[in-house]
Amino acid sequence: MYGLWKPRVLGAWRVPAAGPVILAVNHSHNIDGPMLMGTAPRPVHFLIKKEAFVGPLGPFLEGIGQLKVDRESADRTAITEALGVLERGGVLGIFPEGTRGEGDFASLRAGLAYFAVRSGAPIVPVAVLGSAEHRGRLVRGLPPLRSRVDVVFGDAFEAGDGSGRRTRKALDEATVRIQQRLGAHLADAKRLTGR
């Protein structure tokens, strides 16, 4: 990432140095995941759509610890593997919107709340800014080479309400709390970076 673009990483110290943690990342461009993997202070295991695991990219993604997920159903294998990452004290990366979009955390799926409440792992919001602002001249689908991309880490927070409940209502309430925190972090990151 540092060879192709100019990542500016802010607040990486906010990621706990040890123990389970979930990085909740906005997603407006295909390079957001690789950018975070290349700049995060700890190795990140992302839940990635199974369609990306084709050709030589499949063994590469599996080799670097990425998790294949079927987004069309409740993929129990992916859920078990993701919880395993957290149980072993690892870092799980999630795009809480489920797919690439505006990157504004406007529509969150319940998966992030489930993993956070079930594992008890804190969530660190991450804003990747600048990846979708301009198109490159050499490769139209990528940001211009050597352009600046900001990766801003926020303060860790707990998603649950402290009761330990895992009911549908508790997950819905956690999702609302998460959305508020992620939205506030994104607004702060935009002010901080001037984007």
DRENDO-1510 file (C-alpha; in Angstrom, 1 decimal, always signed):
<recs>
REC; n; res; u; v; w
REC; 1; MET; +0.0; +0.0; +0.0 .
REC; 2; TYR; +2.8; +2.4; +0.9 .
REC; 3; GLY; +4.5; +1.8; -2.5 .
REC; 4; LEU; +1.4; +2.5; -4.6 .
REC; 5; TRP; -0.4; +5.2; -2.5 .
REC; 6; LYS; +0.4; +7.6; +0.3 .
REC; 7; PRO; -1.5; +6.2; +3.3 .
REC; 8; ARG; -1.8; +8.6; +6.2 .
REC; 9; VAL; -2.6; +6.5; +9.3 .
REC; 10; LEU; -4.1; +8.4; +12.3 .
REC; 11; GLY; -4.9; +6.9; +15.7 .
REC; 12; ALA; -3.5; +3.4; +15.2 .
REC; 13; TRP; -2.5; +3.5; +18.9 .
REC; 14; ARG; -6.2; +3.2; +19.7 .
REC; 15; VAL; -6.2; -0.4; +18.5 .
REC; 16; PRO; -5.6; -2.6; +21.7 .
REC; 17; ALA; -2.1; -4.1; +21.5 .
REC; 18; ALA; -3.4; -7.6; +22.6 .
REC; 19; GLY; -6.7; -9.4; +22.9 .
REC; 20; PRO; -9.7; -9.7; +20.7 .
REC; 21; VAL; -10.9; -6.7; +18.8 .
REC; 22; ILE; -13.2; -6.0; +15.9 .
REC; 23; LEU; -12.3; -3.3; +13.3 .
REC; 24; ALA; -15.5; -1.9; +11.8 .
REC; 25; VAL; -14.6; -0.3; +8.5 .
REC; 26; ASN; -16.5; +1.9; +6.1 .
REC; 27; HIS; -16.5; +0.6; +2.6 .
REC; 28; SER; -16.6; +2.8; -0.5 .
REC; 29; HIS; -13.9; +1.2; -2.7 .
REC; 30; ASN; -12.3; -2.2; -3.4 .
REC; 31; ILE; -9.0; -1.1; -1.9 .
REC; 32; ASP; -10.4; -0.3; +1.5 .
REC; 33; GLY; -9.8; -3.8; +2.9 .
REC; 34; PRO; -6.3; -4.2; +1.5 .
REC; 35; MET; -5.5; -0.6; +2.6 .
REC; 36; LEU; -6.5; -1.5; +6.2 .
REC; 37; MET; -4.6; -4.8; +6.1 .
REC; 38; GLY; -1.5; -3.0; +5.0 .
REC; 39; THR; -1.7; -0.2; +7.5 .
REC; 40; ALA; -3.2; -1.7; +10.7 .
REC; 41; PRO; -0.9; -2.2; +13.7 .
REC; 42; ARG; -2.0; -5.9; +14.0 .
REC; 43; PRO; -2.9; -8.6; +11.4 .
REC; 44; VAL; -6.5; -8.4; +10.4 .
REC; 45; HIS; -8.8; -11.3; +9.4 .
REC; 46; PHE; -11.6; -10.0; +7.2 .
REC; 47; LEU; -14.9; -11.7; +6.3 .
REC; 48; ILE; -14.7; -11.5; +2.5 .
REC; 49; LYS; -17.5; -12.5; +0.0 .
REC; 50; LYS; -16.9; -15.9; -1.4 .
REC; 51; GLU; -17.0; -14.5; -5.0 .
REC; 52; ALA; -13.5; -12.9; -4.3 .
REC; 53; PHE; -11.9; -16.3; -3.7 .
REC; 54; VAL; -11.5; -17.2; -7.4 .
REC; 55; GLY; -8.4; -18.2; -9.4 .
REC; 56; PRO; -5.0; -17.5; -7.8 .
REC; 57; LEU; -6.6; -14.9; -5.5 .
REC; 58; GLY; -8.4; -17.6; -3.5 .
REC; 59; PRO; -5.4; -19.4; -2.1 .
REC; 60; PHE; -3.6; -16.1; -1.5 .
REC; 61; LEU; -6.5; -14.7; +0.6 .
REC; 62; GLU; -6.8; -18.0; +2.5 .
REC; 63; GLY; -3.0; -18.0; +3.0 .
REC; 64; ILE; -3.1; -14.5; +4.6 .
REC; 65; GLY; -5.9; -15.6; +7.0 .
REC; 66; GLN; -8.9; -14.1; +5.3 .
REC; 67; LEU; -12.3; -15.7; +5.8 .
REC; 68; LYS; -14.7; -16.7; +3.0 .
REC; 69; VAL; -18.4; -15.9; +3.6 .
REC; 70; ASP; -21.5; -16.7; +1.7 .
REC; 71; ARG; -23.6; -13.5; +1.9 .
REC; 72; GLU; -26.7; -15.2; +0.6 .
REC; 73; SER; -27.3; -17.2; +3.7 .
REC; 74; ALA; -26.4; -17.5; +7.4 .
REC; 75; ASP; -22.9; -19.0; +6.7 .
REC; 76; ARG; -22.3; -21.0; +9.9 .
REC; 77; THR; -18.8; -22.0; +8.8 .
REC; 78; ALA; -17.8; -18.3; +8.4 .
REC; 79; ILE; -19.5; -17.4; +11.7 .
REC; 80; THR; -17.6; -20.1; +13.5 .
REC; 81; GLU; -14.3; -19.1; +11.9 .
REC; 82; ALA; -14.8; -15.5; +12.8 .
REC; 83; LEU; -15.7; -16.2; +16.4 .
REC; 84; GLY; -12.6; -18.5; +16.5 .
REC; 85; VAL; -10.4; -15.5; +15.5 .
REC; 86; LEU; -11.8; -13.5; +18.4 .
REC; 87; GLU; -11.5; -16.5; +20.8 .
REC; 88; ARG; -7.8; -16.7; +20.0 .
REC; 89; GLY; -7.3; -13.0; +20.7 .
REC; 90; GLY; -7.1; -11.9; +17.1 .
REC; 91; VAL; -8.4; -9.0; +15.1 .
REC; 92; LEU; -11.6; -9.4; +13.0 .
REC; 93; GLY; -12.3; -6.9; +10.2 .
REC; 94; ILE; -15.9; -6.3; +9.2 .
REC; 95; PHE; -17.5; -4.0; +6.7 .
REC; 96; PRO; -20.7; -3.5; +8.7 .
REC; 97; GLU; -22.7; -2.3; +5.7 .
REC; 98; GLY; -22.2; -5.8; +4.2 .
REC; 99; THR; -21.1; -4.5; +0.8 .
REC; 100; ARG; -19.4; -1.6; -0.9 .
REC; 101; GLY; -21.5; +1.6; -1.1 .
REC; 102; GLU; -21.3; +5.2; +0.0 .
REC; 103; GLY; -19.1; +4.2; +3.0 .
REC; 104; ASP; -21.2; +6.3; +5.4 .
REC; 105; PHE; -22.4; +3.5; +7.8 .
REC; 106; ALA; -26.0; +4.5; +6.9 .
REC; 107; SER; -27.3; +0.9; +6.7 .
REC; 108; LEU; -25.8; -1.6; +9.1 .
REC; 109; ARG; -26.4; -5.3; +9.0 .
REC; 110; ALA; -26.8; -7.2; +12.4 .
REC; 111; GLY; -23.6; -9.2; +11.9 .
REC; 112; LEU; -21.3; -6.7; +13.6 .
REC; 113; ALA; -23.5; -6.5; +16.7 .
REC; 114; TYR; -23.7; -10.3; +16.8 .
REC; 115; PHE; -19.9; -10.8; +16.8 .
REC; 116; ALA; -19.4; -8.0; +19.3 .
REC; 117; VAL; -22.1; -9.1; +21.8 .
REC; 118; ARG; -21.3; -12.8; +21.4 .
REC; 119; SER; -17.5; -12.4; +21.9 .
REC; 120; GLY; -17.4; -9.4; +24.2 .
REC; 121; ALA; -14.7; -8.0; +21.9 .
REC; 122; PRO; -14.5; -4.2; +21.7 .
REC; 123; ILE; -15.1; -2.5; +18.4 .
REC; 124; VAL; -12.7; +0.1; +16.9 .
REC; 125; PRO; -14.3; +2.2; +14.2 .
REC; 126; VAL; -12.1; +2.8; +11.2 .
REC; 127; ALA; -12.7; +5.4; +8.5 .
REC; 128; VAL; -10.9; +5.0; +5.1 .
REC; 129; LEU; -11.1; +8.3; +3.3 .
REC; 130; GLY; -9.9; +9.3; -0.1 .
REC; 131; SER; -10.1; +5.9; -1.8 .
REC; 132; ALA; -13.1; +6.7; -3.9 .
REC; 133; GLU; -12.6; +10.5; -4.5 .
REC; 134; HIS; -10.8; +10.3; -7.8 .
REC; 135; ARG; -10.1; +7.8; -10.5 .
REC; 136; GLY; -6.7; +6.9; -11.6 .
REC; 137; ARG; -5.4; +7.5; -15.2 .
REC; 138; LEU; -3.5; +4.3; -15.5 .
REC; 139; VAL; -6.1; +2.0; -13.8 .
REC; 140; ARG; -9.5; +3.6; -13.9 .
REC; 141; GLY; -10.9; +1.4; -11.1 .
REC; 142; LEU; -8.3; +2.5; -8.6 .
REC; 143; PRO; -7.4; +5.8; -6.9 .
REC; 144; PRO; -4.6; +7.7; -8.7 .
REC; 145; LEU; -1.2; +6.2; -7.8 .
REC; 146; ARG; +0.7; +8.1; -5.1 .
REC; 147; SER; -2.5; +9.9; -4.0 .
REC; 148; ARG; -3.2; +10.2; -0.3 .
REC; 149; VAL; -5.6; +7.8; +1.4 .
REC; 150; ASP; -6.4; +8.5; +5.1 .
REC; 151; VAL; -7.0; +5.6; +7.5 .
REC; 152; VAL; -8.4; +6.9; +10.8 .
REC; 153; PHE; -8.9; +4.7; +13.8 .
REC; 154; GLY; -11.3; +5.7; +16.5 .
REC; 155; ASP; -11.7; +4.9; +20.2 .
REC; 156; ALA; -12.6; +1.3; +21.1 .
REC; 157; PHE; -16.1; +0.8; +22.6 .
REC; 158; GLU; -18.3; -2.0; +23.8 .
REC; 159; ALA; -21.4; -2.8; +21.8 .
REC; 160; GLY; -23.4; -4.6; +24.5 .
REC; 161; ASP; -25.4; -2.9; +27.3 .
REC; 162; GLY; -23.5; -4.9; +30.0 .
REC; 163; SER; -26.4; -7.3; +30.6 .
REC; 164; GLY; -24.9; -10.1; +28.6 .
REC; 165; ARG; -28.2; -10.6; +26.8 .
REC; 166; ARG; -28.1; -12.0; +23.2 .
REC; 167; THR; -31.7; -11.7; +22.3 .
REC; 168; ARG; -32.9; -10.2; +19.0 .
REC; 169; LYS; -33.9; -7.1; +20.9 .
REC; 170; ALA; -30.5; -6.8; +22.5 .
REC; 171; LEU; -28.8; -7.2; +19.1 .
REC; 172; ASP; -31.1; -4.6; +17.6 .
REC; 173; GLU; -30.3; -2.1; +20.4 .
REC; 174; ALA; -26.6; -2.8; +20.0 .
REC; 175; THR; -26.8; -2.2; +16.2 .
REC; 176; VAL; -28.4; +1.2; +16.9 .
REC; 177; ARG; -25.6; +2.1; +19.4 .
REC; 178; ILE; -22.9; +0.9; +17.0 .
REC; 179; GLN; -24.4; +2.9; +14.1 .
REC; 180; GLN; -24.4; +6.1; +16.2 .
REC; 181; ARG; -20.7; +5.5; +17.3 .
REC; 182; LEU; -19.6; +4.7; +13.7 .
REC; 183; GLY; -21.4; +7.7; +12.3 .
REC; 184; ALA; -19.9; +10.0; +14.9 .
REC; 185; HIS; -16.4; +8.6; +14.2 .
REC; 186; LEU; -16.8; +9.1; +10.4 .
REC; 187; ALA; -17.8; +12.7; +10.9 .
REC; 188; ASP; -14.9; +13.3; +13.3 .
REC; 189; ALA; -12.5; +11.6; +10.8 .
REC; 190; LYS; -13.7; +13.9; +8.0 .
REC; 191; ARG; -13.2; +17.0; +10.1 .
REC; 192; LEU; -9.8; +15.8; +11.2 .
REC; 193; THR; -8.6; +15.1; +7.6 .
REC; 194; GLY; -10.4; +17.9; +5.8 .
REC; 195; ARG; -12.2; +15.4; +3.5 .
</recs>
